[in-house]
């Protein structure tokens, strides 16, 4: 019943080690089927080299298992809440990639220094504050989703314009219209995190990109008059 959804999720997950975004079992990707009201996600703790399409677990938006013999990812409740609240996203990726995690551990937003960053989003990549003790000791993974929403609300961010976030002391979550796009955004986030780190090593006083150049690069890809690429 969910064969194609499992295949989509499996293929997206297998891109994480290929792109150097995970070690061992340090990550997961999910893919949603909006018509059926379910999403597919990697099973918890299964090494990528052993993962098979049939291992993928199907859950509903309350993080309850619908189909699958394995326990789903420990981050399933975070994915479920994001899907339930943001009904335009089609896939979610979570990694512990090195540079993105370094910024998360530092508790800092990734500043927008250049056009590579502006090609993907026109703002600093946010780092949501560490969860409160009550959130951590309560329904931790569910509260992780709420912390992402809190961060976006406080900073006035829109999930269609900013498809990535850091969680302080934890790591990155990204999303997109498909699971493939969510993984793409994970790779982009890691590269932007690396570039920003190196920039500050070369010149700790580097200013952010000027506004006209920032918006030019963003709008030529994402604006109503976008002209990058070949169109539909």
Secondary structure by P-SEA (a helix, b strand, c coil): caaaaaaaaaaaaaaccccccccccccbbbbbbccccbbbbbcccccccccccccbbbbcccccccccccccccaaaaaaaaaaccccccbbbbbbcaaaaaaaaaccccccccccccccccccccccccccaaaaacaaaaaaaaaaaaaaaaaccccccccccccccbbbbbccccaaaaaaaaaaaaaaaaaaaaaaaaccccccccaaaaaaaaaacccccccccccc
